[in-house]
């Protein structure tokens, strides 16, 4: 469980550091989030292959792709300038993707359950 919670926690801290103007710390937090996001993606995909929910696998995989993209854009940005909007947008989108399985779990009781049909009896005449 900690494997799945570490990447969104680090990304959230990176976004808070960006909001506070500590862009260097945010950069390092995004870099630390990458191996944790890869581990979460591997765990999610292995759970899906073992017969579990596929939601965790594809959301963690897409979040990893977004974090790699955001980290690359952040690295290529000139020093002393504002953080590129694509880097912040990728981090926010990754956080939203990490929230999807939790939202699906929360809304699962609201999903309609199939009703069992009454057995059809043959009419005797």
Secondary structure, 3 states (H helix, E strand, C coil): CHHHHHHHHHHHHHHHHHHHCCHHHHHHHHHHHHHHHHHHHHHHHHHHHCCCCCHHHHHHHHHHHHHHHHHHHHHHCCCCCCCCHHHHHHHHHHHHHHHHHHHHHHHHHHCCCCCCCCCCCCCCC
